[in-house]
C-alpha cells in the first residue's frame, strides 16, 4: 500500500508541476487572451496534490512519510 500511495503522490505532484508551468505561460499570455478562464487551471494545479495528500491522510498514511523512500523522517 505504501508503494502505491507513494507512486500516486509522486505522479500527482509531477502532473501538477507540469500543469503549473503550462498555466504560468498562459498567465503571461493572458493580456492577449480574450477570456479570463486561465485561473481555473492554476487553481487545479495547486489543488491536485492537496487533494491527494488529503486522500492519503484519510487512508491513514502520512503524506510526508509517503514521499520518503525508507519511511523514516531524517533528523
Secondary structure as UniProt FT lines:
FT   HELIX           2..28
FT   HELIX           30..32
FT   HELIX           39..58
FT   TURN            59..60
FT   HELIX           63..66
//
